[in-house]
Amino acid sequence: MRHRMSRSNKSRRTFKVDSLLQTVTSRLHQQEPISGFLTLTFLGFYNKSSGISQEEPVKVETLLLKICHKKRKDVSCPVMTVSLGTSYVPYNPSEEFPPPKAPTVSIPTESFSLSGHLVKSYHLLLRVATMTSNLLSINSDMDSGGGAINGTGGGMSDEEKLVQFGTDLVIYDKQNRCLLSDGEYEFYLEEIHGNNSGSKIAHALSTWEEIGFDKELKEQHLSSFEKMSNGPTLKVRLQWSREPVTPMVDRPLPLVPVDKNDLSNKENNRPGIPKGCSKLRDRPSVVYQFLYNNNSKQQTEASCDMHCPWCSIDCRTLYSLLKHLKLCHPRFSFTYVPTQSGARIDVSLNEGYDGSYSGAPSGGGGGARGAGPVRRTPLSHVIVCHPRRPHPALTEFLHMDENEFDAQRPYITGHNRLYHHTTTCLPIYPKEMDIDSEDETDPRWLQKKTMMMIDEFTDVNEGEKELMKMWNLHVMRHGVRFVGDCQIALACTMFLQQRAEQLLSKNLYRNFVLHMCNLFDFGLISPVTVYTTVQKLQEMIGVEDTK
């Protein structure tokens, strides 16, 4: 088997101990990533509950968290914290007249070493420090008597305290996948109690959480939107670049959608008709109606193209659009209604929608916290026979009562019941349905196995072995009848009726008499049964002698 080894021993001839350092150094140079920088440009800290713009900026500290692998003795995953710098971000800057400069932080990509086996994933923690007076809303100031808290005189007052907020970003997950791309982000900040900045990370890495009631879960989902609209947020521009930037740069321009640039040409664009509708006049118009609150309807504007309103994919045809909506957006139910001008699509919530996670079997990256165990996509493959695909027709998307495509007739009619074997309680496979073997309790392989096991005995003679083979096979054949001690007499009678000739031909008369005595000694048969059975056997011997 030497030829099957993947390695060879040729390098041992020229091996030297001094070459170990050169080998490791060359390997590290090959794994060295391309130099680059992750640039974070802080655009502002926004507290929507307080609409007043503060003159004093807030302090934002950028921390790199290295989540290491957990050892057996560790309760949780160890976290290594590296401080990357501190920036002062404007508080509630004006969108119309923003500040000319913006603070930045450049993180070298060498900090994310993916070749080692110590670090499992890399997280970025943005920690914001501000005063409680900055977080008070206008309404609370008016209720307190119109006097704002003044904490500028002397030191920090009793009512004015330092509050820290933070948010966690996953840069590289445990599969070494980069989860951050270029763009403008607005993060919701959660309050950090104490100096334990890694508690939020430890909670995000936990596997199990307490599951509350349905009412509590619904309130949590609704409160998440309210927190994002009213709570403190941090707006950041993220960009991967080749070179670092200075701590203060010119504030970047806001991202403008591409569609707005097309409106600059006023001479070629007619104000009444959107661009592109003149080319697509031959296509039918699509009207979406959203049904909610006892089927009250809200009609949207007519769409002149076949773009999906959710993911903006161009389906080009009406059938492709309806197929895409049905398969890719299962949260809603879509019903096609033909009209004179085109088509109408009624959109309603799908009551049978399963909102559990059904994505990749690997981890989701720790972006959102789960409320307990989640479902993963199974890795097993099931081979099925798909029905014949019908021809594309818009009748497939008509009303649910008239739709026969979703409920196709199965190949096997009747009930779908699982049967089991009577003796072994094993399920009967479809290939065994035509084989009526319930009465055959002694298959051929079991008979051979029984005889082989009896032949392995060494402390009995050949006559006893032959008799026990005949008796065991007889009990196996009629095992359904012999279920109690009271039926052993019937077993002896049937044994003589079926195997008496074979018993006498092998000269096993004395062995059979000893077997009957053993049954009597163990209390299985009575003396009358022993006498009558032996007498019947002697009568059979007399009949054989007369012949």
VOMARDO-649215 format. One record per residue (C-alpha): x, y, z. Coordinates in nm, 4 decimals, decimal comma. Example, Ala and Ser with C-alpha at 12.3 -4.5 7.8 and 13.67 -1.06 7.14 Angstrom:
BEGIN
REC;xx;yy;zz
REC;1,2300;-0,4500;0,7800
REC;1,3670;-0,1060;0,7140
END
This chain:
BEGIN
REC;xx;yy;zz
REC;0,0000;0,0000;0,0000
REC;0,3031;0,2281;-0,0195
REC;0,2027;0,3547;-0,3624
REC;-0,1166;0,5034;-0,2158
REC;0,0679;0,7515;0,0085
REC;0,0220;1,1128;-0,1000
REC;0,3548;1,2266;0,0464
REC;0,7039;1,1241;-0,0560
REC;1,0229;1,0904;0,1432
REC;1,2531;1,2416;-0,1185
REC;1,2905;1,5657;0,0762
REC;1,4509;1,3798;0,3682
REC;1,7709;1,3295;0,1718
REC;1,8377;1,7023;0,1338
REC;1,6757;1,8141;0,4621
REC;1,8697;2,0430;0,6961
REC;1,7638;2,1854;1,0288
REC;1,8683;2,5363;0,9223
REC;1,6030;2,5348;0,6466
REC;1,3082;2,5332;0,8917
REC;1,3170;2,9104;0,9430
REC;1,3288;2,9784;0,5702
REC;1,0330;2,7457;0,5072
REC;0,8130;2,9147;0,7689
REC;0,9118;3,2640;0,6521
REC;0,8286;3,1898;0,2888
REC;0,4940;3,0432;0,3919
REC;0,4038;3,3564;0,5873
REC;0,4957;3,5782;0,2932
REC;0,2666;3,3780;0,0669
REC;-0,0268;3,4145;0,3072
REC;0,0257;3,7870;0,3587
REC;-0,2890;3,9653;0,2340
REC;-0,2987;4,2607;0,0002
REC;-0,2400;4,5793;0,1958
REC;-0,5443;4,7996;0,2368
REC;-0,7455;4,9989;0,4847
REC;-1,1006;5,0013;0,6153
REC;-1,1998;5,3678;0,6388
REC;-1,4858;5,4790;0,8645
REC;-1,6150;5,8336;0,8141
REC;-1,8434;5,9443;1,0979
REC;-2,1193;6,1696;0,9609
REC;-2,2986;6,2381;1,2862
REC;-2,4618;6,1176;1,6063
REC;-2,8408;6,1559;1,5903
REC;-3,0821;6,1565;1,8815
REC;-3,4244;6,1914;1,7212
REC;-3,6001;6,2402;2,0545
REC;-3,4074;6,5651;2,0953
REC;-3,4208;6,7836;1,7861
REC;-3,1743;7,0432;1,9207
REC;-2,8290;7,0530;1,7642
REC;-2,5600;7,0558;2,0345
REC;-2,2415;7,2542;1,9960
REC;-2,0277;7,0027;2,1839
REC;-1,9549;6,6852;1,9830
REC;-1,9801;6,3389;2,1303
REC;-1,6859;6,1076;2,1825
REC;-1,6791;5,7935;1,9647
REC;-1,4253;5,5214;2,0415
REC;-1,3533;5,2523;1,7822
REC;-1,2582;4,9090;1,9197
REC;-1,1570;4,5940;1,7337
REC;-1,2804;4,2770;1,9058
REC;-1,1104;3,9475;1,8225
REC;-1,3362;3,6560;1,9133
REC;-1,1120;3,3592;1,9919
REC;-1,1977;2,9918;2,0004
REC;-1,3393;2,8672;2,3291
REC;-1,1394;2,6109;2,5195
REC;-1,2828;2,3414;2,7406
REC;-1,2160;2,5260;3,0624
REC;-1,3616;2,8545;2,9349
REC;-1,7250;2,9346;3,0039
REC;-1,7539;3,1748;2,7085
REC;-1,5434;3,2691;2,4078
REC;-1,2458;3,4877;2,5080
REC;-1,2445;3,8350;2,3521
REC;-0,9316;4,0408;2,2789
REC;-0,9931;4,4156;2,2563
REC;-0,7747;4,6513;2,0507
REC;-0,8385;5,0267;2,0593
REC;-0,8179;5,1865;1,7131
REC;-0,8705;5,5501;1,8009
REC;-1,1085;5,8134;1,9331
REC;-1,3083;6,0619;1,7260
REC;-1,5350;6,3542;1,8091
REC;-1,8551;6,3365;1,6063
REC;-2,1047;6,6243;1,5690
REC;-2,4307;6,5912;1,7600
REC;-2,7493;6,6162;1,5472
REC;-2,5827;6,7922;1,2506
REC;-2,8076;6,9743;1,0071
REC;-2,8797;6,7911;0,6827
REC;-2,9204;7,1182;0,4895
REC;-2,6062;7,2851;0,6262
REC;-2,3793;7,0027;0,7433
REC;-2,0338;7,0690;0,8919
REC;-1,7565;7,0931;0,6312
REC;-1,5300;6,8369;0,7983
REC;-1,5893;6,4826;0,9213
REC;-1,3693;6,2639;1,1465
REC;-1,2353;5,9362;1,0101
REC;-1,0647;5,6205;1,1341
REC;-0,8472;5,4029;0,9068
REC;-0,8027;5,0387;1,0065
REC;-0,5267;4,8430;0,8262
REC;-0,6253;4,5070;0,6864
REC;-0,3237;4,3521;0,8592
REC;-0,5317;4,3672;1,1769
REC;-0,7634;4,1013;1,0308
REC;-0,5230;3,8104;1,0074
REC;-0,7243;3,5196;0,8668
REC;-0,4375;3,2704;0,8455
REC;-0,4058;3,1989;1,2166
REC;-0,6110;2,9475;1,4122
REC;-0,6496;3,1544;1,7290
REC;-0,9106;3,4107;1,6213
REC;-1,2519;3,2874;1,5089
REC;-1,4152;3,6137;1,3959
REC;-1,3551;3,9895;1,3994
REC;-1,6060;4,2417;1,5328
REC;-1,6029;4,6203;1,5358
REC;-1,7429;4,7949;1,8427
REC;-1,8354;5,1630;1,8169
REC;-1,8722;5,3110;2,1653
REC;-2,0286;5,6575;2,2032
REC;-1,9956;5,8596;2,5247
REC;-2,2330;6,1500;2,5923
REC;-2,4019;6,3273;2,8809
REC;-2,7533;6,2558;3,0007
REC;-2,8462;6,6198;2,9455
REC;-2,7956;6,5727;2,5717
REC;-3,0459;6,2871;2,5633
REC;-3,3358;6,4732;2,7238
REC;-3,6184;6,5456;2,4838
REC;-3,7895;6,8789;2,4421
REC;-4,1096;6,7514;2,5980
REC;-3,9344;6,6428;2,9141
REC;-3,7752;6,9863;2,9447
REC;-4,1128;7,1560;2,9152
REC;-4,2684;6,9243;3,1716
REC;-3,9913;6,9931;3,4181
REC;-4,0641;7,3674;3,4123
REC;-3,8838;7,4917;3,1051
REC;-3,5407;7,5047;3,2674
REC;-3,2726;7,3004;3,0969
REC;-3,0164;7,1160;3,3027
REC;-2,7061;7,3254;3,3302
REC;-2,3969;7,1162;3,3843
REC;-2,1298;7,3558;3,2617
REC;-2,0590;7,5193;3,5905
REC;-1,7931;7,3553;3,7992
REC;-1,7919;6,9754;3,7689
REC;-2,0540;6,7202;3,6728
REC;-2,3845;6,7655;3,8560
REC;-2,5838;6,4889;4,0219
REC;-2,8447;6,4800;3,7470
REC;-2,5852;6,4874;3,4673
REC;-2,4018;6,1596;3,4170
REC;-2,1867;6,0022;3,1485
REC;-2,3824;5,7540;2,9371
REC;-2,2225;5,5093;2,6940
REC;-2,3867;5,3613;2,3858
REC;-2,2475;5,0972;2,1553
REC;-2,3117;4,8881;1,8478
REC;-2,1480;4,5734;1,7156
REC;-2,0422;4,5117;1,3531
REC;-1,9280;4,1738;1,2255
REC;-1,6363;4,2271;0,9879
REC;-1,5360;3,8645;0,9301
REC;-1,7508;3,5765;1,0524
REC;-1,6303;3,2307;1,1523
REC;-1,6310;3,1218;0,7853
REC;-1,3819;3,4050;0,7036
REC;-1,6424;3,5897;0,4989
REC;-1,6361;3,9699;0,4884
REC;-1,9819;4,1019;0,5789
REC;-1,9153;4,4752;0,5344
REC;-1,9251;4,6420;0,1941
REC;-1,8887;5,0007;0,0805
REC;-2,1845;5,2195;0,1638
REC;-2,3517;5,4499;0,4117
REC;-2,4801;5,2889;0,7322
REC;-2,6982;5,4121;1,0153
REC;-2,6625;5,2011;1,3303
REC;-2,8946;5,1889;1,6273
REC;-2,7002;5,2322;1,9522
REC;-2,7777;5,0372;2,2664
REC;-2,6861;5,1568;2,6110
REC;-2,3814;4,9893;2,7665
REC;-2,4006;4,9489;3,1438
REC;-2,0660;4,9610;3,3170
REC;-1,7286;4,9082;3,1558
REC;-1,8013;4,5597;3,0273
REC;-1,7963;4,6262;2,6541
REC;-1,7726;4,2569;2,5708
REC;-2,1013;4,1658;2,7377
REC;-2,2918;4,2583;2,4226
REC;-2,0643;4,0352;2,2168
REC;-2,0962;3,7480;2,4620
REC;-2,4733;3,7751;2,4444
REC;-2,4627;3,7725;2,0652
REC;-2,2504;3,4556;2,0642
REC;-2,4820;3,2613;2,2962
REC;-2,6692;2,9741;2,1425
REC;-2,9818;2,9516;2,3590
REC;-3,2066;3,2266;2,4801
REC;-3,5261;3,2324;2,6787
REC;-3,8380;3,2182;2,4658
REC;-4,1195;3,4446;2,5786
REC;-4,4873;3,4419;2,5004
REC;-4,6252;3,5317;2,1588
REC;-4,7469;3,8660;2,2871
REC;-4,4030;3,9527;2,4205
REC;-4,2349;3,8534;2,0934
REC;-4,4742;4,0709;1,8933
REC;-4,4079;4,3642;2,1236
REC;-4,0330;4,3158;2,0776
REC;-4,0664;4,3170;1,6983
REC;-4,2791;4,6320;1,7055
REC;-4,0515;4,8073;1,9511
REC;-3,7480;4,7494;1,7255
REC;-3,8947;4,9838;1,4631
REC;-3,9779;5,2432;1,7275
REC;-3,6236;5,2272;1,8634
REC;-3,4762;5,2838;1,5191
REC;-3,6998;5,5847;1,4549
REC;-3,6696;5,7450;1,8005
REC;-3,3537;5,6057;1,9582
REC;-2,9938;5,7240;1,9252
REC;-2,8249;5,6337;1,5965
REC;-2,4802;5,6779;1,4455
REC;-2,4383;5,7461;1,0728
REC;-2,1136;5,6147;0,9223
REC;-1,9727;5,6066;0,5684
REC;-1,7727;5,2828;0,5177
REC;-1,5176;5,2380;0,2409
REC;-1,2366;4,9933;0,1611
REC;-0,9361;5,1810;0,0211
REC;-0,5704;5,1222;-0,0669
REC;-0,4289;5,4167;0,1275
REC;-0,5070;5,5614;0,4708
REC;-0,6739;5,8989;0,5158
REC;-0,6156;6,1852;0,7569
REC;-0,8136;6,2039;1,0833
REC;-1,0241;6,4915;0,9419
REC;-1,1461;6,4962;0,5803
REC;-1,3991;6,6902;0,3794
REC;-1,7499;6,5721;0,4488
REC;-1,8533;6,3390;0,1638
REC;-2,1561;6,4230;-0,0444
REC;-2,4748;6,2238;0,0238
REC;-2,5416;5,9259;-0,1929
REC;-2,7790;6,0199;-0,4782
REC;-2,9865;5,7502;-0,6517
REC;-2,9118;5,6917;-1,0178
REC;-3,2696;5,7644;-1,1250
REC;-3,2444;6,1275;-1,0132
REC;-2,9617;6,1967;-1,2545
REC;-3,1885;6,1179;-1,5487
REC;-3,4227;6,4052;-1,4604
REC;-3,1594;6,6695;-1,5296
REC;-3,2283;6,6599;-1,9046
REC;-3,5553;6,8540;-1,9084
REC;-3,5649;6,9056;-2,2841
REC;-3,5789;6,5380;-2,3757
REC;-3,7968;6,4254;-2,0835
REC;-4,1669;6,5008;-2,1045
REC;-4,3089;6,5915;-1,7615
REC;-4,6270;6,3911;-1,7991
REC;-4,4783;6,0563;-1,9049
REC;-4,2034;5,8805;-1,7076
REC;-3,8905;5,7859;-1,8968
REC;-3,9119;5,4447;-2,0547
REC;-4,2911;5,4274;-2,0765
REC;-4,2882;5,5377;-2,4403
REC;-4,0886;5,2270;-2,5312
REC;-4,3036;4,9952;-2,3209
REC;-4,6469;5,1086;-2,4320
REC;-4,7094;4,7717;-2,5892
REC;-4,6688;4,6006;-2,2508
REC;-4,9746;4,5773;-2,0252
REC;-4,9867;4,8039;-1,7221
REC;-4,9781;4,6427;-1,3795
REC;-5,1780;4,7731;-1,0836
REC;-5,1047;4,6493;-0,7319
REC;-5,3803;4,6399;-0,4694
REC;-5,2906;4,5677;-0,1093
REC;-5,5684;4,3991;0,0878
REC;-5,5678;4,4467;0,4640
REC;-5,8057;4,5225;0,7513
REC;-6,1075;4,3276;0,6285
REC;-6,0097;4,3578;0,2622
REC;-5,9910;4,7358;0,2467
REC;-5,8001;4,8205;-0,0725
REC;-5,5279;5,0708;-0,1438
REC;-5,4515;5,1107;-0,5136
REC;-5,1012;5,2151;-0,6106
REC;-4,9894;5,3904;-0,9243
REC;-4,9855;5,1925;-1,2456
REC;-4,6480;5,0439;-1,3290
REC;-4,5381;5,0705;-1,6907
REC;-4,2749;4,7958;-1,6656
REC;-4,2363;4,4471;-1,5224
REC;-4,0065;4,5308;-1,2322
REC;-4,0691;4,3658;-0,8974
REC;-4,1789;4,6333;-0,6464
REC;-3,9744;4,4681;-0,3688
REC;-3,6414;4,3653;-0,5216
REC;-3,6603;4,5698;-0,8473
REC;-3,5728;4,2749;-1,0683
REC;-3,6826;4,3072;-1,4314
REC;-3,9051;4,0093;-1,5139
REC;-3,9858;4,1343;-1,8700
REC;-4,3121;3,9358;-1,8987
REC;-4,6246;3,9230;-1,6864
REC;-4,6013;3,5483;-1,6327
REC;-4,2403;3,5759;-1,5137
REC;-4,3375;3,8586;-1,2793
REC;-4,6205;3,6586;-1,1219
REC;-4,3977;3,3514;-1,0920
REC;-4,1261;3,5572;-0,9259
REC;-4,3690;3,7147;-0,6792
REC;-4,5131;3,3776;-0,5853
REC;-4,1829;3,1940;-0,5369
REC;-3,9491;3,4660;-0,4068
REC;-4,1869;3,6572;-0,1768
REC;-4,3778;3,3924;0,0207
REC;-4,4681;3,6428;0,2924
REC;-4,7539;3,7617;0,0693
REC;-5,0244;3,5953;-0,1362
REC;-5,0672;3,7200;-0,4920
REC;-5,3839;3,6846;-0,6978
REC;-5,3948;3,7744;-1,0649
REC;-5,7036;3,9555;-1,1967
REC;-5,7136;4,0391;-1,5712
REC;-5,8387;4,3870;-1,6654
REC;-5,9036;4,5724;-1,9910
REC;-5,5962;4,7932;-1,9597
REC;-5,3625;4,5207;-1,8398
REC;-5,3488;4,3270;-1,5149
REC;-5,4277;4,3762;-1,1496
REC;-5,2427;4,1943;-0,8733
REC;-5,4128;4,1673;-0,5348
REC;-5,1555;4,1421;-0,2559
REC;-5,2484;4,0100;0,0882
REC;-5,0630;3,8634;0,3836
REC;-5,0017;3,4906;0,3714
REC;-5,1505;3,3473;0,6909
REC;-4,9673;3,0173;0,6480
REC;-4,6241;3,1763;0,6125
REC;-4,3441;3,0199;0,8187
REC;-4,1133;3,2999;0,9234
REC;-3,8372;3,0832;1,0691
REC;-3,4883;3,0886;0,9220
REC;-3,4581;2,8711;0,6122
REC;-3,1289;2,9900;0,4665
REC;-2,7867;2,8310;0,4627
REC;-2,7038;2,5658;0,7257
REC;-2,4018;2,7696;0,8351
REC;-2,4264;3,0560;1,0824
REC;-2,5951;3,3783;0,9832
REC;-2,3061;3,5991;1,1003
REC;-2,4509;3,7248;1,4289
REC;-2,6334;4,0185;1,2747
REC;-2,9663;3,9616;1,4487
REC;-3,0349;3,7925;1,7771
REC;-3,2535;3,4869;1,7661
REC;-3,5308;3,4051;2,0078
REC;-3,4221;3,0469;2,0663
REC;-3,3356;2,7595;1,8331
REC;-3,3800;2,8297;1,4631
REC;-3,4451;2,6004;1,1699
REC;-3,1665;2,5310;0,9245
REC;-3,1805;2,4016;0,5721
REC;-3,1389;2,0203;0,5775
REC;-2,8264;1,8839;0,4137
REC;-2,9888;1,5589;0,3055
REC;-3,1029;1,5165;-0,0539
REC;-3,4357;1,3553;-0,1388
REC;-3,4885;1,2178;-0,4879
REC;-3,8473;1,2756;-0,5944
REC;-4,0432;1,2344;-0,9142
REC;-4,1774;1,5718;-1,0184
REC;-4,5081;1,5842;-1,2029
REC;-4,5245;1,6898;-1,5619
REC;-4,4728;2,0640;-1,5825
REC;-4,7806;2,2387;-1,7224
REC;-4,7586;2,4927;-1,9997
REC;-4,7114;2,8529;-1,8813
REC;-5,0536;3,0109;-1,8408
REC;-5,1823;3,3057;-1,6420
REC;-5,4687;3,0925;-1,5113
REC;-5,2182;2,9519;-1,2636
REC;-5,2330;3,2766;-1,0658
REC;-5,6114;3,3210;-1,0548
REC;-5,8203;3,3057;-0,7391
REC;-5,7193;3,0415;-0,4873
REC;-6,0543;2,8565;-0,5143
REC;-6,0076;2,8189;-0,8891
REC;-5,6377;2,7293;-0,8784
REC;-5,5705;2,3608;-0,9435
REC;-5,1956;2,3877;-0,9957
REC;-5,0963;2,4044;-0,6290
REC;-5,2971;2,0930;-0,5373
REC;-5,2059;1,8390;-0,8026
REC;-5,3351;1,4851;-0,7817
REC;-5,0843;1,2421;-0,6291
REC;-4,9604;0,9410;-0,8185
REC;-5,0837;0,6913;-0,5568
REC;-5,4531;0,7224;-0,4804
REC;-5,6092;0,6200;-0,1525
REC;-5,4794;0,6514;0,1995
REC;-5,1154;0,7027;0,2915
REC;-5,0744;0,4505;0,5713
REC;-4,7639;0,2745;0,6982
REC;-4,7920;-0,0981;0,7672
REC;-4,5692;-0,3066;0,9940
REC;-4,4702;-0,6705;1,0100
REC;-4,6617;-0,8676;1,2723
REC;-4,3673;-1,0546;1,4194
REC;-4,0819;-0,8027;1,3976
REC;-4,2811;-0,4734;1,4085
REC;-4,0591;-0,3403;1,1284
REC;-4,2176;-0,1188;0,8602
REC;-4,3183;-0,2855;0,5354
REC;-4,1435;-0,1251;0,2402
REC;-4,3313;-0,0581;-0,0846
REC;-4,1383;-0,3330;-0,2624
REC;-4,2658;-0,5848;-0,0030
REC;-4,6340;-0,5012;-0,0463
REC;-4,6939;-0,7785;-0,3030
REC;-4,5162;-1,0434;-0,0945
REC;-4,7602;-1,2049;0,1492
REC;-4,5110;-1,3321;0,4051
REC;-4,6919;-1,2610;0,7313
REC;-4,7638;-1,6322;0,7896
REC;-4,4054;-1,7340;0,7126
REC;-4,2310;-1,6824;1,0438
REC;-3,9346;-1,9010;0,9503
REC;-3,7526;-1,7657;0,6471
REC;-3,4841;-1,9760;0,4879
REC;-3,1965;-1,7712;0,6268
REC;-3,3315;-1,8048;0,9806
REC;-3,3571;-2,1827;0,9472
REC;-2,9947;-2,2064;0,8330
REC;-2,8830;-1,9753;1,1126
REC;-3,0617;-2,1874;1,3729
REC;-2,9076;-2,5122;1,2476
REC;-2,5599;-2,3583;1,2379
REC;-2,5896;-2,2389;1,5972
REC;-2,6986;-2,5859;1,7138
REC;-2,4060;-2,7490;1,5316
REC;-2,1656;-2,5289;1,7281
REC;-2,2457;-2,7121;2,0537
REC;-1,9695;-2,9570;2,1556
REC;-2,1103;-3,1108;2,4759
REC;-2,4023;-3,2966;2,3098
REC;-2,4104;-3,5930;2,0731
REC;-2,5231;-3,5904;1,7125
REC;-2,8624;-3,7435;1,7927
REC;-2,9492;-3,4652;2,0349
REC;-2,8428;-3,2050;1,7784
REC;-3,0660;-3,3545;1,5076
REC;-3,3647;-3,3742;1,7425
REC;-3,3252;-3,0145;1,8610
REC;-3,2971;-2,8949;1,4998
REC;-3,6253;-3,0653;1,4154
REC;-3,7968;-2,9350;1,7313
REC;-3,6775;-2,5731;1,6925
REC;-3,7770;-2,5583;1,3261
REC;-4,1179;-2,7011;1,4189
REC;-4,1726;-2,4356;1,6870
REC;-4,0548;-2,1597;1,4507
REC;-4,2985;-2,2725;1,1799
REC;-4,5975;-2,2736;1,4184
REC;-4,4730;-2,0130;1,6636
REC;-4,7945;-1,8112;1,6421
REC;-4,9935;-2,1012;1,7897
REC;-4,7552;-2,1911;2,0713
REC;-4,7702;-1,8877;2,2988
REC;-4,8282;-2,0569;2,6378
REC;-4,7415;-2,3637;2,8452
REC;-5,0865;-2,5107;2,7905
REC;-5,0150;-2,5400;2,4178
REC;-4,6960;-2,7487;2,4476
REC;-4,9068;-3,0661;2,4418
REC;-5,0535;-2,9558;2,1093
REC;-4,7004;-2,8877;1,9847
REC;-4,5935;-3,2436;2,0705
REC;-4,8969;-3,3921;1,8935
REC;-4,8378;-3,1854;1,5790
REC;-4,4686;-3,2742;1,5883
REC;-4,5491;-3,6453;1,5702
REC;-4,8018;-3,5934;1,2935
REC;-4,5573;-3,4010;1,0730
REC;-4,2129;-3,5374;1,1603
REC;-4,2677;-3,8915;1,2909
REC;-4,1327;-4,0598;0,9789
REC;-3,8241;-3,8381;0,9772
REC;-3,7788;-3,9056;1,3478
REC;-3,7858;-4,2841;1,3046
REC;-3,5702;-4,2810;0,9917
REC;-3,2902;-4,1102;1,1832
REC;-3,3302;-4,3526;1,4797
REC;-3,4102;-4,0767;1,7298
REC;-3,6706;-4,2632;1,9381
REC;-3,4700;-4,2585;2,2613
REC;-3,3712;-3,8939;2,2154
REC;-3,7373;-3,7982;2,1725
REC;-3,8359;-3,9846;2,4899
REC;-3,5639;-3,8008;2,6849
REC;-3,6883;-3,4731;2,5380
REC;-4,0401;-3,5468;2,6627
REC;-3,8994;-3,6224;3,0081
REC;-3,7199;-3,2855;3,0115
REC;-4,0431;-3,1068;2,9267
REC;-4,2121;-3,2887;3,2148
REC;-3,9281;-3,2021;3,4568
REC;-3,9693;-2,8317;3,3810
REC;-4,3465;-2,8478;3,4315
REC;-4,4419;-2,7771;3,0718
REC;-4,6441;-3,0966;3,0148
REC;-4,8276;-3,3402;3,2401
REC;-4,7533;-3,7130;3,2858
REC;-5,0634;-3,7943;3,0807
REC;-4,9191;-3,5994;2,7866
REC;-4,5893;-3,7867;2,8142
REC;-4,7666;-4,1241;2,8202
REC;-5,0047;-4,0534;2,5324
REC;-4,7315;-3,9010;2,3130
REC;-4,4914;-4,1931;2,3618
REC;-4,7760;-4,4398;2,3098
REC;-4,8641;-4,2755;1,9748
REC;-4,5020;-4,2993;1,8679
REC;-4,4913;-4,6706;1,9588
REC;-4,8072;-4,7307;1,7590
REC;-4,6416;-4,5660;1,4589
REC;-4,3418;-4,7948;1,5060
REC;-4,5726;-5,1000;1,5128
REC;-4,7414;-4,9881;1,1938
REC;-4,4034;-4,9470;1,0262
REC;-4,2987;-5,2983;1,1350
REC;-4,6124;-5,4572;0,9929
REC;-4,5443;-5,2945;0,6571
END
